């Protein structure tokens, strides 16, 4: 019985990233109904587990974001923001040279092409 409880707690710990609040509350109900842990202990454990999952998700999000930025810089990938800045700069140059911005050419990119 104790081994089964320990096994469940380990599985929940390992799956903290994908653990939903509903699943955690279901585990609390199961453990308290069986009398294996008190309600307060179970709720405290679930709260700590959810907080740890949130922190781990944030750490993963930050790591992925950093890696995407590194690859973008390394490969010289242009972002939509970069293009918008360049278009705005071009419009200011055209306005300065011609008195008003030139009309934008139609989009000649093929359908489905990256913009």
URQUI-V249881 format. One record per residue. PHI is phi as a letter, one per 40 degrees, with the letter a starting at -180 (none if undefined). OMEGA is omega in whole degrees, 0 to 359 (none if undefined). D_LAST is the distance of its C-alpha to the last C-alpha in whole Angstrom. Layout:
[[PHI	OMEGA	D_LAST] [PHI	OMEGA	D_LAST]]
//
This chain:
[[none	179	59] [c	178	58] [c	178	56] [c	178	54] [c	179	53] [c	179	52] [c	179	50] [c	180	49] [c	178	48] [c	179	46] [c	178	44] [c	179	43] [c	180	42] [c	181	40] [c	185	38] [d	181	38] [c	183	34] [b	182	34] [c	176	37] [c	179	37] [c	180	39] [c	179	41] [c	180	42] [c	179	43] [c	176	45] [c	178	46] [c	179	47] [d	180	49] [c	181	51] [c	183	52] [c	181	53] [c	178	55] [c	179	57] [c	178	58] [g	183	59] [c	176	58] [a	177	56] [c	180	57] [d	180	55] [c	179	54] [c	182	53] [c	180	51] [c	178	49] [c	180	49] [c	181	48] [c	178	45] [d	179	44] [c	180	44] [c	179	42] [c	178	39] [c	179	39] [c	178	39] [c	178	36] [c	180	34] [c	180	34] [c	177	33] [c	179	30] [c	178	29] [c	179	30] [c	179	28] [d	179	25] [c	180	25] [c	179	26] [c	179	22] [d	178	21] [c	180	22] [c	178	21] [c	178	18] [c	180	18] [c	180	20] [c	179	18] [d	180	15] [c	182	17] [c	183	19] [c	180	16] [g	180	14] [c	180	11] [c	179	9] [c	176	9] [c	178	7] [c	177	11] [c	179	11] [c	179	9] [c	178	11] [c	180	14] [c	177	13] [c	179	13] [c	178	16] [c	179	18] [c	179	17] [c	178	19] [c	178	22] [c	179	22] [c	180	22] [c	179	24] [c	183	27] [c	189	27] [b	179	27] [g	176	28] [a	181	25] [c	177	22] [c	178	21] [c	181	19] [c	176	15] [c	177	15] [c	178	13] [c	182	10] [b	180	11] [c	179	8] [c	178	10] [d	178	10] [g	179	9] [c	179	6] [c	180	4] [b	none	0]]
//
